[in-house]
Every structure is written in C-alpha cells, then in structure tokens.
C-alpha cells in the first residue's frame, strides 16, 4: 500500500524521526509524538515503521492522568 497523502514527505519525515527516537531506547505515546514531531497519527506511523522493519514495535497500555486529573489509558510504543 502506498502513501497517497498529499503530505507524504512530511509523513515520511515523521516516520524517520519517530523511528530514530525509538531506536535510541525511548518509548513514545501519542501526546509525545504530537509535541515532539507534530505527528497526530502515531498509530499510522507505527504501522509504517512495522512495514519498514518487518516486525512490530512493542506496545502496551499505560495509565496517565488527563488534564482533569482522571486516570486514562494510552498506548506506548518502543523497539
């Protein structure tokens, strides 16, 4: 499947930046991806990385506090 996004160059750049970040041993959540890389579709970039590497990054649900102080669960990814 090819990337038909009009911003394909931007998506590829986000993918590379996220991959490089994870390759250095960091874990990443959607909020971190948005703040650090301007990526609002982390799950899509993770799928792209999976295709690129031929293996899926590890993932787990982690609990965090939202802006209202409630505990919510988000997905965290790493290699």
N, CA, C and O atoms as a GROMACS GRO file, in nm:
protein
  316
    1UNK      N    1   0.084  -0.116   0.000
    1UNK     CA    2   0.000   0.000   0.000
    1UNK      C    3   0.089   0.123   0.000
    1UNK      O    4   0.182   0.133   0.081
    2UNK      N    5   0.063   0.216  -0.089
    2UNK     CA    6   0.143   0.337  -0.096
    2UNK      C    7   0.076   0.449  -0.018
    2UNK      O    8  -0.044   0.446   0.007
    3UNK      N    9   0.154   0.546   0.017
    3UNK     CA   10   0.104   0.660   0.092
    3UNK      C   11   0.047   0.761  -0.008
    3UNK      O   12   0.123   0.824  -0.081
    4UNK      N   13  -0.085   0.776  -0.011
    4UNK     CA   14  -0.150   0.869  -0.101
    4UNK      C   15  -0.172   1.006  -0.039
    4UNK      O   16  -0.245   1.088  -0.094
    5UNK      N   17  -0.112   1.030   0.074
    5UNK     CA   18  -0.125   1.156   0.145
    5UNK      C   19  -0.055   1.266   0.066
    5UNK      O   20   0.057   1.247   0.018
    6UNK      N   21  -0.120   1.380   0.053
    6UNK     CA   22  -0.058   1.493  -0.015
    6UNK      C   23   0.066   1.541   0.058
    6UNK      O   24   0.152   1.606  -0.001
    7UNK      N   25   0.076   1.509   0.185
    7UNK     CA   26   0.191   1.546   0.267
    7UNK      C   27   0.283   1.426   0.289
    7UNK      O   28   0.337   1.409   0.399
    8UNK      N   29   0.301   1.345   0.187
    8UNK     CA   30   0.379   1.221   0.202
    8UNK      C   31   0.520   1.248   0.252
    8UNK      O   32   0.573   1.172   0.333
    9UNK      N   33   0.581   1.356   0.206
    9UNK     CA   34   0.716   1.387   0.252
    9UNK      C   35   0.717   1.415   0.401
    9UNK      O   36   0.808   1.373   0.472
   10UNK      N   37   0.617   1.485   0.448
   10UNK     CA   38   0.605   1.514   0.591
   10UNK      C   39   0.583   1.386   0.670
   10UNK      O   40   0.643   1.368   0.777
   11UNK      N   41   0.499   1.297   0.620
   11UNK     CA   42   0.473   1.170   0.688
   11UNK      C   43   0.601   1.088   0.697
   11UNK      O   44   0.632   1.032   0.802
   12UNK      N   45   0.675   1.082   0.588
   12UNK     CA   46   0.800   1.006   0.588
   12UNK      C   47   0.897   1.066   0.688
   12UNK      O   48   0.966   0.993   0.760
   13UNK      N   49   0.904   1.197   0.694
   13UNK     CA   50   0.992   1.263   0.788
   13UNK      C   51   0.952   1.229   0.931
   13UNK      O   52   1.038   1.201   1.015
   14UNK      N   53   0.823   1.231   0.959
   14UNK     CA   54   0.776   1.194   1.092
   14UNK      C   55   0.811   1.050   1.122
   14UNK      O   56   0.856   1.018   1.233
   15UNK      N   57   0.791   0.963   1.026
   15UNK     CA   58   0.823   0.821   1.046
   15UNK      C   59   0.970   0.804   1.081
   15UNK      O   60   1.003   0.732   1.176
   16UNK      N   61   1.056   0.869   1.006
   16UNK     CA   62   1.200   0.857   1.030
   16UNK      C   63   1.239   0.913   1.166
   16UNK      O   64   1.320   0.854   1.237
   17UNK      N   65   1.181   1.026   1.202
   17UNK     CA   66   1.213   1.086   1.332
   17UNK      C   67   1.165   0.999   1.447
   17UNK      O   68   1.237   0.981   1.545
   18UNK      N   69   1.046   0.944   1.434
   18UNK     CA   70   0.992   0.857   1.539
   18UNK      C   71   1.075   0.729   1.549
   18UNK      O   72   1.106   0.683   1.658
   19UNK      N   73   1.110   0.671   1.435
   19UNK     CA   74   1.193   0.551   1.434
   19UNK      C   75   1.327   0.579   1.500
   19UNK      O   76   1.371   0.502   1.585
   20UNK      N   77   1.393   0.687   1.462
   20UNK     CA   78   1.523   0.722   1.521
   20UNK      C   79   1.509   0.739   1.672
   20UNK      O   80   1.595   0.693   1.748
   21UNK      N   81   1.403   0.804   1.716
   21UNK     CA   82   1.378   0.825   1.858
   21UNK      C   83   1.364   0.692   1.931
   21UNK      O   84   1.422   0.672   2.038
   22UNK      N   85   1.287   0.600   1.874
   22UNK     CA   86   1.267   0.470   1.938
   22UNK      C   87   1.394   0.384   1.932
   22UNK      O   88   1.419   0.306   2.023
   23UNK      N   89   1.472   0.398   1.827
   23UNK     CA   90   1.596   0.320   1.815
   23UNK      C   91   1.698   0.360   1.921
   23UNK      O   92   1.789   0.282   1.951
   24UNK      N   93   1.683   0.478   1.979
   24UNK     CA   94   1.775   0.521   2.086
   24UNK      C   95   1.727   0.476   2.223
   24UNK      O   96   1.781   0.518   2.325
   25UNK      N   97   1.623   0.390   2.226
   25UNK     CA   98   1.578   0.332   2.351
   25UNK      C   99   1.461   0.402   2.416
   25UNK      O  100   1.421   0.366   2.527
   26UNK      N  101   1.405   0.503   2.350
   26UNK     CA  102   1.292   0.575   2.407
   26UNK      C  103   1.159   0.507   2.376
   26UNK      O  104   1.145   0.436   2.277
   27UNK      N  105   1.063   0.531   2.463
   27UNK     CA  106   0.925   0.491   2.440
   27UNK      C  107   0.848   0.615   2.401
   27UNK      O  108   0.888   0.727   2.433
   28UNK      N  109   0.736   0.596   2.329
   28UNK     CA  110   0.661   0.712   2.282
   28UNK      C  111   0.511   0.688   2.290
   28UNK      O  112   0.462   0.578   2.264
   29UNK      N  113   0.438   0.793   2.326
   29UNK     CA  114   0.292   0.792   2.328
   29UNK      C  115   0.242   0.894   2.225
   29UNK      O  116   0.322   0.971   2.170
   30UNK      N  117   0.112   0.895   2.200
   30UNK     CA  118   0.055   0.989   2.104
   30UNK      C  119   0.083   1.133   2.142
   30UNK      O  120   0.120   1.214   2.057
   31UNK      N  121   0.068   1.168   2.269
   31UNK     CA  122   0.091   1.305   2.312
   31UNK      C  123   0.237   1.346   2.288
   31UNK      O  124   0.263   1.456   2.241
   32UNK      N  125   0.330   1.257   2.318
   32UNK     CA  126   0.471   1.286   2.295
   32UNK      C  127   0.499   1.302   2.146
   32UNK      O  128   0.575   1.391   2.106
   33UNK      N  129   0.439   1.216   2.063
   33UNK     CA  130   0.460   1.226   1.918
   33UNK      C  131   0.408   1.358   1.864
   33UNK      O  132   0.469   1.418   1.776
   34UNK      N  133   0.294   1.403   1.916
   34UNK     CA  134   0.238   1.531   1.873
   34UNK      C  135   0.328   1.645   1.916
   34UNK      O  136   0.359   1.734   1.836
   35UNK      N  137   0.370   1.644   2.041
   35UNK     CA  138   0.453   1.752   2.093
   35UNK      C  139   0.592   1.758   2.030
   35UNK      O  140   0.642   1.866   1.999
   36UNK      N  141   0.655   1.642   2.011
   36UNK     CA  142   0.793   1.639   1.963
   36UNK      C  143   0.805   1.645   1.811
   36UNK      O  144   0.897   1.708   1.758
   37UNK      N  145   0.712   1.578   1.741
   37UNK     CA  146   0.726   1.562   1.597
   37UNK      C  147   0.609   1.616   1.515
   37UNK      O  148   0.611   1.608   1.392
   38UNK      N  149   0.508   1.670   1.581
   38UNK     CA  150   0.391   1.721   1.510
   38UNK      C  151   0.310   1.610   1.447
   38UNK      O  152   0.235   1.633   1.351
   39UNK      N  153   0.323   1.490   1.500
   39UNK     CA  154   0.255   1.373   1.444
   39UNK      C  155   0.124   1.349   1.518
   39UNK      O  156   0.125   1.316   1.637
   40UNK      N  157   0.012   1.365   1.450
   40UNK     CA  158  -0.118   1.345   1.512
   40UNK      C  159  -0.175   1.206   1.483
   40UNK      O  160  -0.286   1.176   1.526
   41UNK      N  161  -0.101   1.123   1.410
   41UNK     CA  162  -0.147   0.987   1.379
   41UNK      C  163  -0.036   0.887   1.408
   41UNK      O  164   0.015   0.821   1.317
   42UNK      N  165   0.001   0.876   1.534
   42UNK     CA  166   0.112   0.788   1.572
   42UNK      C  167   0.087   0.644   1.532
   42UNK      O  168   0.179   0.577   1.485
   43UNK      N  169  -0.035   0.593   1.548
   43UNK     CA  170  -0.062   0.454   1.513
   43UNK      C  171  -0.033   0.427   1.366
   43UNK      O  172   0.014   0.319   1.330
   44UNK      N  173  -0.061   0.525   1.279
   44UNK     CA  174  -0.031   0.510   1.136
   44UNK      C  175   0.119   0.507   1.112
   44UNK      O  176   0.168   0.429   1.031
   45UNK      N  177   0.193   0.594   1.182
   45UNK     CA  178   0.339   0.594   1.167
   45UNK      C  179   0.399   0.464   1.222
   45UNK      O  180   0.497   0.414   1.167
   46UNK      N  181   0.341   0.410   1.329
   46UNK     CA  182   0.388   0.283   1.384
   46UNK      C  183   0.365   0.172   1.281
   46UNK      O  184   0.450   0.084   1.264
   47UNK      N  185   0.251   0.174   1.212
   47UNK     CA  186   0.224   0.075   1.107
   47UNK      C  187   0.326   0.088   0.994
   47UNK      O  188   0.372  -0.012   0.940
   48UNK      N  189   0.361   0.212   0.959
   48UNK     CA  190   0.463   0.234   0.855
   48UNK      C  191   0.598   0.179   0.901
   48UNK      O  192   0.670   0.116   0.823
   49UNK      N  193   0.632   0.202   1.026
   49UNK     CA  194   0.759   0.152   1.081
   49UNK      C  195   0.759   0.000   1.082
   49UNK      O  196   0.862  -0.063   1.054
   50UNK      N  197   0.646  -0.060   1.115
   50UNK     CA  198   0.635  -0.206   1.114
   50UNK      C  199   0.662  -0.261   0.975
   50UNK      O  200   0.736  -0.359   0.960
   51UNK      N  201   0.605  -0.200   0.873
   51UNK     CA  202   0.630  -0.243   0.735
   51UNK      C  203   0.778  -0.227   0.700
   51UNK      O  204   0.837  -0.313   0.635
   52UNK      N  205   0.836  -0.117   0.742
   52UNK     CA  206   0.975  -0.086   0.710
   52UNK      C  207   1.071  -0.186   0.775
   52UNK      O  208   1.167  -0.230   0.712
   53UNK      N  209   1.045  -0.220   0.902
   53UNK     CA  210   1.135  -0.309   0.975
   53UNK      C  211   1.103  -0.457   0.958
   53UNK      O  212   1.188  -0.543   0.980
   54UNK      N  213   0.978  -0.486   0.918
   54UNK     CA  214   0.937  -0.625   0.906
   54UNK      C  215   0.901  -0.686   1.040
   54UNK      O  216   0.886  -0.808   1.050
   55UNK      N  217   0.888  -0.605   1.142
   55UNK     CA  218   0.845  -0.651   1.274
   55UNK      C  219   0.775  -0.538   1.345
   55UNK      O  220   0.801  -0.420   1.319
   56UNK      N  221   0.686  -0.574   1.432
   56UNK     CA  222   0.606  -0.474   1.502
   56UNK      C  223   0.681  -0.421   1.624
   56UNK      O  224   0.740  -0.499   1.699
   57UNK      N  225   0.679  -0.290   1.643
   57UNK     CA  226   0.731  -0.236   1.769
   57UNK      C  227   0.649  -0.292   1.885
   57UNK      O  228   0.531  -0.325   1.868
   58UNK      N  229   0.709  -0.303   2.000
   58UNK     CA  230   0.637  -0.348   2.118
   58UNK      C  231   0.542  -0.238   2.162
   58UNK      O  232   0.565  -0.120   2.134
   59UNK      N  233   0.436  -0.277   2.229
   59UNK     CA  234   0.336  -0.179   2.274
   59UNK      C  235   0.269  -0.227   2.400
   59UNK      O  236   0.257  -0.348   2.424
   60UNK      N  237   0.225  -0.132   2.480
   60UNK     CA  238   0.146  -0.164   2.598
   60UNK      C  239   0.063  -0.042   2.636
   60UNK      O  240   0.098   0.072   2.607
   61UNK      N  241  -0.049  -0.071   2.701
   61UNK     CA  242  -0.132   0.037   2.754
   61UNK      C  243  -0.072   0.082   2.887
   61UNK      O  244  -0.039   0.000   2.972
   62UNK      N  245  -0.060   0.212   2.902
   62UNK     CA  246  -0.009   0.268   3.026
   62UNK      C  247  -0.111   0.368   3.080
   62UNK      O  248  -0.183   0.431   3.002
   63UNK      N  249  -0.116   0.384   3.209
   63UNK     CA  250  -0.209   0.478   3.268
   63UNK      C  251  -0.141   0.613   3.286
   63UNK      O  252  -0.025   0.621   3.328
   64UNK      N  253  -0.213   0.718   3.253
   64UNK     CA  254  -0.166   0.855   3.269
   64UNK      C  255  -0.283   0.938   3.323
   64UNK      O  256  -0.398   0.896   3.316
   65UNK      N  257  -0.253   1.054   3.376
   65UNK     CA  258  -0.357   1.145   3.420
   65UNK      C  259  -0.389   1.241   3.305
   65UNK      O  260  -0.299   1.296   3.241
   66UNK      N  261  -0.519   1.262   3.281
   66UNK     CA  262  -0.557   1.360   3.179
   66UNK      C  263  -0.563   1.499   3.243
   66UNK      O  264  -0.533   1.514   3.361
   67UNK      N  265  -0.601   1.599   3.166
   67UNK     CA  266  -0.599   1.736   3.217
   67UNK      C  267  -0.699   1.761   3.329
   67UNK      O  268  -0.691   1.862   3.399
   68UNK      N  269  -0.792   1.670   3.347
   68UNK     CA  270  -0.890   1.681   3.455
   68UNK      C  271  -0.850   1.601   3.578
   68UNK      O  272  -0.924   1.597   3.677
   69UNK      N  273  -0.734   1.537   3.571
   69UNK     CA  274  -0.687   1.458   3.684
   69UNK      C  275  -0.738   1.315   3.687
   69UNK      O  276  -0.711   1.241   3.782
   70UNK      N  277  -0.812   1.276   3.584
   70UNK     CA  278  -0.863   1.139   3.577
   70UNK      C  279  -0.758   1.046   3.519
   70UNK      O  280  -0.677   1.086   3.435
   71UNK      N  281  -0.758   0.923   3.564
   71UNK     CA  282  -0.668   0.823   3.507
   71UNK      C  283  -0.727   0.772   3.376
   71UNK      O  284  -0.843   0.729   3.370
   72UNK      N  285  -0.646   0.777   3.271
   72UNK     CA  286  -0.686   0.725   3.140
   72UNK      C  287  -0.573   0.635   3.090
   72UNK      O  288  -0.462   0.638   3.143
   73UNK      N  289  -0.602   0.556   2.989
   73UNK     CA  290  -0.502   0.465   2.935
   73UNK      C  291  -0.468   0.504   2.793
   73UNK      O  292  -0.556   0.534   2.712
   74UNK      N  293  -0.338   0.505   2.762
   74UNK     CA  294  -0.290   0.535   2.628
   74UNK      C  295  -0.192   0.426   2.587
   74UNK      O  296  -0.138   0.354   2.672
   75UNK      N  297  -0.170   0.414   2.458
   75UNK     CA  298  -0.075   0.316   2.408
   75UNK      C  299   0.066   0.377   2.405
   75UNK      O  300   0.085   0.492   2.366
   76UNK      N  301   0.161   0.298   2.448
   76UNK     CA  302   0.301   0.338   2.446
   76UNK      C  303   0.377   0.238   2.359
   76UNK      O  304   0.357   0.117   2.370
   77UNK      N  305   0.464   0.288   2.272
   77UNK     CA  306   0.537   0.204   2.175
   77UNK      C  307   0.688   0.216   2.199
   77UNK      O  308   0.738   0.320   2.242
   78UNK      N  309   0.759   0.106   2.169
   78UNK     CA  310   0.905   0.106   2.176
   78UNK      C  311   0.959  -0.010   2.095
   78UNK      O  312   0.886  -0.101   2.056
   79UNK      N  313   1.089  -0.005   2.070
   79UNK     CA  314   1.157  -0.115   1.998
   79UNK      C  315   1.244  -0.194   2.094
   79UNK      O  316   1.310  -0.289   2.053
   0.00000   0.00000   0.00000
